[in-house]
Amino acid sequence: MSDYGSPVKTEEAPAPAPAAEEKPAKKKREGVKMSDKQKADLNKHMDKVGKDMTVSEKKSHRMKMMGRMRKGMTVGKAHKDIGK
């Protein structure tokens, strides 16, 4: 059991780590380019769904779609994912 009246032993804090252990610099994201087929599919999709959208809505939707398609989603899956 511990004695509440006994003196507390203090441990010396270790010296701060030298500057050699700095965090590695953030890596820039590698640009994953869309294939020509993906671009064509996206253009077809935008022609289809963009008729009743404003210019800013079209741009927003297109950018969201592109981001998901670069990750490997199909047009259909990307569109469903945005709708959630």
Backbone bond lengths (Angstrom), bond angles and torsions (degrees), N, CA, C in turn:
res aa  C-N    CA-C-N  psi(-1)  N-CA   C-N-CA  omega(-1)  CA-C   N-CA-C  phi
1 M - - - 1.450 - - 1.517 109.75 -
2 S 1.303 115.29 157.74 1.459 118.26 -178.97 1.513 110.23 -92.59
3 D 1.306 114.73 147.96 1.455 120.77 176.96 1.518 108.29 -97.28
4 Y 1.303 116.67 119.97 1.463 119.65 -178.99 1.523 111.85 -72.14
5 G 1.315 117.59 -22.59 1.444 120.51 -177.78 1.517 113.45 -89.82
6 S 1.341 117.73 -8.80 1.462 118.87 -177.41 1.521 110.49 -77.42
7 P 1.332 116.92 150.46 1.469 119.43 -179.93 1.534 110.66 -65.67
8 V 1.306 114.74 145.37 1.457 120.82 -177.83 1.515 109.08 -85.17
9 K 1.312 116.01 130.57 1.454 119.83 177.38 1.519 107.88 -83.26
10 T 1.298 116.24 127.60 1.462 119.74 178.75 1.509 108.86 -104.45
11 E 1.303 115.45 132.13 1.459 119.91 177.33 1.511 108.09 -93.60
12 E 1.308 114.30 141.63 1.460 117.64 179.11 1.520 108.94 -73.96
13 A 1.320 114.96 135.85 1.461 119.24 178.93 1.514 108.97 -71.28
14 P 1.330 117.14 139.79 1.464 118.75 178.76 1.522 110.48 -65.79
15 A 1.317 115.48 153.80 1.464 120.27 -179.75 1.526 108.90 -63.30
16 P 1.333 117.14 148.16 1.468 118.66 179.51 1.527 110.50 -60.17
17 A 1.326 114.87 146.84 1.460 120.44 -177.32 1.521 109.85 -64.63
18 P 1.321 117.12 145.53 1.464 119.41 178.97 1.528 110.87 -66.59
19 A 1.313 116.46 165.00 1.458 121.85 -175.95 1.521 112.51 -66.38
20 A 1.317 118.20 -9.50 1.462 121.27 -178.28 1.524 111.78 -66.77
21 E 1.338 117.68 -22.52 1.464 120.62 -178.45 1.523 112.27 -96.28
22 E 1.319 117.61 39.68 1.465 120.64 178.84 1.511 110.02 -70.00
23 K 1.318 115.74 156.78 1.448 119.90 176.78 1.526 108.55 -66.33
24 P 1.322 116.72 141.84 1.471 117.84 178.37 1.525 110.32 -65.79
25 A 1.303 116.19 148.46 1.461 120.81 -179.43 1.515 109.14 -61.90
26 K 1.333 115.84 145.10 1.456 119.45 179.09 1.517 109.62 -62.44
27 K 1.302 114.31 135.05 1.457 118.68 179.96 1.523 108.82 -83.03
28 K 1.301 115.53 137.16 1.449 120.20 177.62 1.521 107.74 -72.63
29 R 1.316 116.38 140.10 1.455 119.81 179.84 1.514 110.19 -63.43
30 E 1.293 113.87 135.75 1.451 119.05 176.70 1.523 107.54 -74.88
31 G 1.306 117.07 130.88 1.456 121.08 -179.48 1.514 110.54 -75.09
32 V 1.325 116.13 117.05 1.453 120.52 176.98 1.522 106.39 -96.18
33 K 1.316 115.39 115.26 1.449 119.27 -176.86 1.518 110.25 -85.54
34 M 1.326 114.59 149.43 1.452 120.26 177.45 1.528 108.87 -83.15
35 S 1.312 115.26 145.97 1.463 119.52 177.44 1.527 109.34 -75.27
36 D 1.319 115.81 165.93 1.463 120.11 178.57 1.524 111.19 -62.10
37 K 1.327 116.87 -35.83 1.465 120.62 178.52 1.524 110.19 -65.10
38 Q 1.330 116.86 -43.10 1.464 120.09 178.93 1.520 110.59 -62.31
39 K 1.336 116.44 -42.32 1.465 120.02 179.02 1.520 111.09 -61.78
40 A 1.331 115.91 -43.89 1.465 120.26 179.43 1.524 110.84 -63.71
41 D 1.336 116.29 -42.88 1.467 120.71 178.49 1.524 111.10 -62.60
42 L 1.330 116.62 -40.61 1.458 120.41 179.93 1.530 110.89 -67.25
43 N 1.325 117.05 -41.63 1.469 120.19 177.89 1.525 110.77 -61.36
44 K 1.329 116.66 -42.50 1.463 121.17 178.40 1.528 110.15 -62.35
45 H 1.328 116.15 -43.67 1.472 121.85 179.09 1.525 110.84 -61.95
46 M 1.340 116.56 -44.54 1.465 120.13 -177.94 1.534 111.16 -66.21
47 D 1.333 117.25 -36.61 1.463 120.05 176.06 1.525 110.54 -62.46
48 K 1.320 115.16 -36.88 1.465 121.02 -177.45 1.531 112.07 -73.53
49 V 1.338 117.50 -49.45 1.464 120.46 -172.78 1.526 113.74 -94.71
50 G 1.328 117.47 -14.62 1.453 119.92 -173.73 1.515 115.39 -84.21
51 K 1.318 117.65 0.67 1.469 120.73 -176.05 1.525 112.98 -64.20
52 D 1.315 116.62 -37.80 1.466 119.94 -176.68 1.525 112.69 -104.28
53 M 1.339 117.49 21.58 1.467 121.72 179.21 1.521 110.24 -109.38
54 T 1.331 115.08 152.09 1.456 119.29 173.10 1.526 108.11 -76.38
55 V 1.320 116.32 170.68 1.458 120.77 -178.86 1.524 110.75 -60.19
56 S 1.320 116.98 -44.04 1.470 119.56 -178.76 1.526 111.04 -68.85
57 E 1.333 118.06 -35.73 1.460 120.72 177.24 1.533 110.77 -65.82
58 K 1.334 115.67 -39.84 1.464 119.83 177.89 1.519 110.88 -60.98
59 K 1.332 115.38 -46.47 1.461 119.82 -178.21 1.525 110.65 -63.14
60 S 1.323 116.35 -43.85 1.454 121.06 -179.96 1.528 110.53 -62.10
61 H 1.323 115.65 -45.95 1.469 120.24 -179.14 1.526 110.25 -63.66
62 R 1.318 116.22 -43.65 1.467 120.95 -179.14 1.534 111.06 -61.82
63 M 1.335 116.58 -43.40 1.465 120.30 -179.27 1.526 111.33 -66.08
64 K 1.324 116.97 -39.54 1.467 120.57 177.16 1.526 110.23 -63.86
65 M 1.330 115.54 -43.22 1.462 120.09 179.26 1.531 110.77 -62.48
66 M 1.322 116.41 -44.77 1.464 120.18 -178.73 1.524 111.30 -61.01
67 G 1.311 116.52 -43.20 1.461 120.25 179.89 1.514 112.32 -59.72
68 R 1.315 115.97 -41.29 1.461 119.93 -179.46 1.523 111.60 -74.57
69 M 1.324 116.49 -37.00 1.468 119.71 -179.41 1.522 110.94 -68.58
70 R 1.323 117.20 -31.73 1.465 119.98 176.45 1.521 111.18 -66.06
71 K 1.333 115.86 -27.02 1.464 120.14 178.29 1.526 111.45 -80.50
72 G 1.338 116.77 -7.22 1.458 119.91 176.00 1.509 115.28 112.42
73 M 1.332 118.37 1.60 1.460 120.34 179.21 1.525 110.39 -75.75
74 T 1.322 114.54 152.93 1.458 119.30 173.67 1.525 108.24 -81.46
75 V 1.340 116.48 171.13 1.465 120.46 179.20 1.527 110.43 -59.83
76 G 1.321 116.34 -45.09 1.464 120.34 -179.20 1.519 113.26 -62.57
77 K 1.336 115.99 -46.18 1.462 119.92 179.90 1.518 111.56 -65.57
78 A 1.338 116.26 -40.50 1.463 120.09 179.43 1.524 110.88 -64.06
79 H 1.324 116.68 -40.95 1.474 120.47 -179.64 1.519 110.83 -65.96
80 K 1.328 117.01 -41.30 1.474 120.68 177.84 1.528 110.29 -64.66
81 D 1.330 116.81 -38.54 1.460 121.53 -178.41 1.536 110.30 -65.40
82 I 1.311 116.96 -37.53 1.467 120.95 178.89 1.518 110.14 -68.45
83 G 1.319 116.75 -36.81 1.463 121.59 -177.32 1.515 113.83 -69.01
84 K 1.321 118.01 -15.01 1.472 120.90 -178.28 1.502 111.70 -73.04
